[in-house]
Amino acid sequence: MHYRIDAFLTRFRIILLLLFGVMLACVSVGNAQLKFSSSTQRSRESADNRLSIGAFTAVSGTTVLMAPIANEGDKSFSKTDVYGNRNYLFFDTMTETSHHLIPVNENVIDSVKGFPEITENNRHTQQVEWFLYDVRSDSDGDGEITYKDHSKLAVSDAAGHGYKELITDVKKLLGQSYPEKDTLFVFYESGSKALVSKIVLPLRRVVSTKRLPLQADDVTTRRTGSRR
């Protein structure tokens, strides 16, 4: 009888020890998650505090103004050696509403170009209808944005609506052409290739991509092949 009681007490103690261990593990995980969440929140608040807005400029021919949102060049915040605009804020003077181009400020916008292009001769008559953005992100996944990272090409309308990334893995943007309304050609390097893509802007779609010859014999070969 005593043997059975001792065995029962032993099993009971073991169960209590196991339950206590599980409770300690749960508490430790909960504390770790809370610390991580608090640290992440502090980092985001610190990042937001270091953002600054630039001067507003008018989008030609529209009621819209746009201003860049940039970091202040603190590497502890940006984790990058690429300093540029993180986003754009658009404000419509007609509706008195504003919105950001991109929901988050995690990328670096290297350049923005409006189409049709505005020159001194047509400044008072031409209206910008589209924007092309060269956006750099952490393409190699090392947690930093540097000049080694490749970029993406994106478009939006003149009011900053309908932002869409269309071309990825862009090593270098070589140029653009807007030969007719709503049609844009972009020239760029991707890997070891030089490419040209045709974009139908209202559709936010790349309809064709062609490789450009880097050597004269490439052109000769292609011409000979086409005759066959």
Buried (B, 14 or more C-beta within 10 A) or exposed (E): EEEEEEEEEEEEEEEEEEEEEEEEEEEEEEEEEEEEEEEEEEEEEEBEEBBEEEEEEEBBBBEBBBBBBBBEEEEEBBBBEBBBBBBBBBBBEEEEEEEBBBEEBEBBBBEBBBBBEBEEEEEEEBEBBBBBBBBBBBBEEEEBBBEEBBBBBBBBBBBBEEBEBBBBEBBEBBEBEBEEEEBBBBBBBBEEEBBBBBBEBEEBEBEEBEEBEEEEEEEEEEEEEEEE
